[in-house]
Amino acid sequence: MDVVTYRRPDRGMRLQVFEVAEPSPDASYELFLSDATPKAPGFEQLSFETLDDGDFTGSRLEYLADSMRGEPDIGTWHVVDLRFQAADGKLYALAAYGADSDGHEDERDLIRTALEHFCPPETACGTTTGSG
């Protein structure tokens, strides 16, 4: 599965977007949190929430990790990982990574913004046309 990664120029924050193979967000997290899936060094789960509400199906995991492979040493990383069903009926993940030392709100804000503007491939989302 392709993973699209966006990085801040100083590499201290990143956003990843990818399609989820499992049949539901909770099933995807069950696999991720199982002993069968290797975790980043120092993995510590902070919270897990099912966010199903009306038309939205999704879950969010927040965790800490001592380091991320291929990323700079910024100290402990804070991760907000959101898995959800999109307009095309498929499941996707948005994962925001940043320094734990500057608080957690910047990663949460990045996830909220990414979700607000997320549009699956080959899907028309929120586009309007109008004159002048």
C-alpha positions as CSV (number, residue, x, y, z in Angstrom):
1,M,0.0,0.0,0.0
2,D,1.3,3.5,-0.9
3,V,2.0,5.9,2.0
4,V,2.0,9.6,1.2
5,T,4.2,11.6,3.6
6,Y,4.3,15.3,4.1
7,R,7.1,16.8,6.2
8,R,7.7,20.2,7.7
9,P,11.0,21.5,6.2
10,D,12.8,21.1,9.6
11,R,11.5,17.4,9.6
12,G,10.2,18.0,13.1
13,M,6.6,17.2,12.1
14,R,5.1,14.9,9.5
15,L,1.7,13.8,8.2
16,Q,1.1,10.4,6.6
17,V,-1.9,9.3,4.6
18,F,-2.6,5.8,3.5
19,E,-5.4,3.4,2.7
20,V,-6.2,0.8,5.4
21,A,-6.5,-2.8,4.5
22,E,-8.6,-4.1,7.4
23,P,-12.5,-4.0,7.3
24,S,-13.0,-1.4,10.0
25,P,-11.0,1.2,11.9
26,D,-11.2,-0.8,15.1
27,A,-10.0,-4.0,13.3
28,S,-7.1,-2.1,12.0
29,Y,-6.1,-0.9,15.4
30,E,-6.6,-4.3,16.9
31,L,-4.0,-5.6,14.5
32,F,-1.7,-2.6,15.0
33,L,-1.9,-2.9,18.8
34,S,-1.4,-6.7,18.8
35,D,1.9,-8.3,19.8
36,A,2.2,-9.4,16.1
37,T,2.9,-5.9,14.9
38,P,6.3,-4.3,15.8
39,K,6.0,-0.9,17.4
40,A,8.4,2.1,17.5
41,P,10.9,2.0,20.4
42,G,9.3,3.3,23.6
43,F,5.8,2.9,22.3
44,E,3.3,4.1,25.0
45,Q,-0.5,4.2,24.2
46,L,-2.0,7.4,25.6
47,S,-5.6,7.0,24.4
48,F,-8.0,5.2,22.0
49,E,-11.4,6.5,21.0
50,T,-14.1,5.3,18.7
51,L,-15.5,8.4,17.0
52,D,-18.5,6.9,15.2
53,D,-21.1,9.6,15.0
54,G,-24.0,9.7,12.5
55,D,-22.3,9.6,9.1
56,F,-18.8,9.4,10.4
57,T,-17.1,6.1,11.1
58,G,-13.6,6.3,12.6
59,S,-11.3,5.8,15.6
60,R,-8.3,7.7,16.9
61,L,-5.2,6.4,18.7
62,E,-2.7,8.7,20.4
63,Y,0.7,7.4,21.5
64,L,4.3,8.3,22.3
65,A,7.5,6.8,20.9
66,D,11.1,7.4,21.7
67,S,12.1,7.6,18.0
68,M,10.8,7.1,14.5
69,R,12.8,5.2,11.9
70,G,14.3,7.6,9.3
71,E,13.3,10.7,11.3
72,P,15.5,13.1,13.3
73,D,16.1,12.8,17.0
74,I,13.7,15.3,18.4
75,G,13.2,13.5,21.7
76,T,9.9,11.7,22.3
77,W,7.4,11.8,19.4
78,H,3.7,12.3,19.9
79,V,1.5,10.6,17.3
80,V,-2.2,11.1,16.5
81,D,-3.4,8.3,14.3
82,L,-7.0,8.6,12.8
83,R,-8.5,5.8,10.8
84,F,-11.8,6.4,9.1
85,Q,-14.2,5.6,6.3
86,A,-14.1,8.2,3.5
87,A,-16.6,9.4,0.9
88,D,-15.5,6.5,-1.4
89,G,-16.4,3.9,1.2
90,K,-12.8,2.9,1.7
91,L,-10.9,3.2,5.0
92,Y,-7.9,5.6,5.3
93,A,-5.5,6.6,7.9
94,L,-4.2,10.1,8.7
95,A,-1.2,10.1,11.1
96,A,0.4,13.2,12.5
97,Y,3.8,13.0,14.2
98,G,5.5,15.8,16.2
99,A,7.6,16.5,19.2
100,D,6.0,15.6,22.6
101,S,7.9,18.4,24.2
102,D,5.8,21.2,22.6
103,G,2.4,19.7,23.7
104,H,-0.1,17.7,21.8
105,E,-2.4,20.3,20.3
106,D,-0.4,20.9,17.1
107,E,-0.7,17.2,16.0
108,R,-4.4,17.2,16.8
109,D,-4.9,20.4,14.8
110,L,-3.0,18.9,11.9
111,I,-5.3,15.8,11.9
112,R,-8.4,18.0,12.1
113,T,-7.3,20.1,9.2
114,A,-6.2,17.1,7.1
115,L,-9.6,15.4,7.8
116,E,-11.5,18.5,6.8
117,H,-9.7,18.6,3.5
118,F,-9.4,14.9,2.8
119,C,-10.8,13.7,-0.5
120,P,-10.1,10.2,-1.8
121,P,-8.6,9.6,-5.2
122,E,-11.1,9.8,-8.1
123,T,-13.8,11.3,-5.8
124,A,-15.4,14.7,-6.1
125,C,-15.4,16.4,-2.7
126,G,-16.7,19.8,-1.8
127,T,-15.9,21.3,-5.2
128,T,-18.1,24.0,-6.5
129,T,-18.0,26.0,-9.7
130,G,-19.5,29.4,-10.2
131,S,-19.2,32.4,-12.3
132,G,-16.5,35.1,-11.6
